[in-house]
Amino acid sequence: MRQQMKVRKILLLCLVLSLVVILSGCGKQKVTTANQHNKQEQSDSSSSRPTLSLEFVHGEYQQAAGLISVPIVFENTGSNQTLIDSNNFTLIVNGKKYHPYQEDNEASDFHIDFFNNNVYQNTVTFNIKKRLTKSELKKVKLTYLTDKGNEVTAKKISKNVLLQDIRENVSGYNPTDVGTYYKQSISYLENAAEQKKKDPNAKITSIEDRFNDKKYDQFHIWVAVPSTGNVGSNVVVFKVLNDSNTDFNVSYGDLELVDKNGNEIQVAPSYRNFNIQFPHGKYTTFVVPMEATLKFRKQPYQVEVRADSSGNNPTGSFFNTKKSFNPAEVKFSNEITSDTLFSLSPVQYPKDKIVWSDQKVDTASNTITAEVQLMDYFNLKNDNYQLIGFNDDGQREIEGVKAKPAYVATTDKTKITWKAKNMNSVMAYQHVQLQSYGKTVLNLK
């Protein structure tokens, strides 16, 4: 596999009172507002309040390909700060404990300082490698282990919660929303192209000078639609690599998919008031419910975003990522396990992201070999291959072949070998092709 949170003072009294209503029934500790805390401090000593107390609630669980994602909201109601550590989350399913999902060599942990009176929200994902029934989901338990060694169990939050009630206001934390990121990136590239058009020798402001981050262009989004055949799916799985030096986030209400006919499919209402964080230098994988089913026949789909409505560059309208550094990719996947979800057949793979070379045919050993190099996150799934021989007069012959390795999961050049029982007959035809799912991968003759 491959290499590798927004200070917002929103605790206005009216908003925080809403959060009080939401959270006060979700734990033993009463939730109070910052103003209430101040009043208490005038009459109570700090020792009369818990030094560390966290209110912990969660949204609806969503699952796909053995993965379970869930939005979470914390409020620090104690007098001391703490550290939110992703490693301290545990999902308990039928007595078995699971910690947050992370692929090998794909760091996805996060840590954030969490001060008293702060609110923080994110989405966490677990890999349980199976699908739970509705009754099983109701019995799932989500816990968090605090710095003091206390286990806090999350309670379910009302699905009618308002975005402003749970907007994070973590002190000293300023992620850039993804919509603003894409707007800035597109503007930068368009301005650079315009300058070069006017003057080929024009010196373009560097990415580092423009964004104070020399890796600002290293943000990637891939989307897999877990679909069996043409059934489609009402959930999608996002894989994000934030290899920049900047933290990002996105409100689910600022995210949608658009089909080939321009139909907009937004995230389901149950998730729109929550968000997801993308710490710098980390991978983030999460399952998102959509308001409608995504159909194979309506692809290609594209990701659209909008700048955060309370951010620095609000637009109020969605736009696609095509003209940015790394346009978001959406692919349908018949693979329904977390290990192979982001896998594509040779003919599904983006043509500009796969290179075949050094192909050879050896009839003596009934083998075909070639090297492949991938320039995308998606793995290559080597399946459904056939050797097709045909003449100009319409005569044709088909020979089955098997490929090794079954998957390619690296950007390094990889040698693939196709083996047949007997290639002599098919190789006697005027034209010979190696095909997958009825489409040509290699022209052999």
Secondary structure by P-SEA (a helix, b strand, c coil): ccccccccccccaaaaaaaaaaccccccbbbbcaaaaaaaaacccccccccbbbbbbbccccccccbbbbbbbbbccccbbbbbccccbbbbcccccccccccccccbbbbbbbcccbbbbbbbbbbccccccaaaaaabbbbbbccccbbbbbccccccccccccccccccbbbbcaaaaaaaaaaaaaaaaaaaaaccccccccccccccccccccbbbbbbccccccccccbbbbbbbccccbbbbbcccccccccccccccccccccccccccccccccccccccccbbbbcccccbbbbbbcccccccccccccccccccccbbbbbbccccccccccccccccccccccccbbbbbcccccccbbbbbcccbbbbbcbbbbbbbcccccbbbbbbbbcccccccccbbbbbbbcccccccccccbbbbccccccccccc
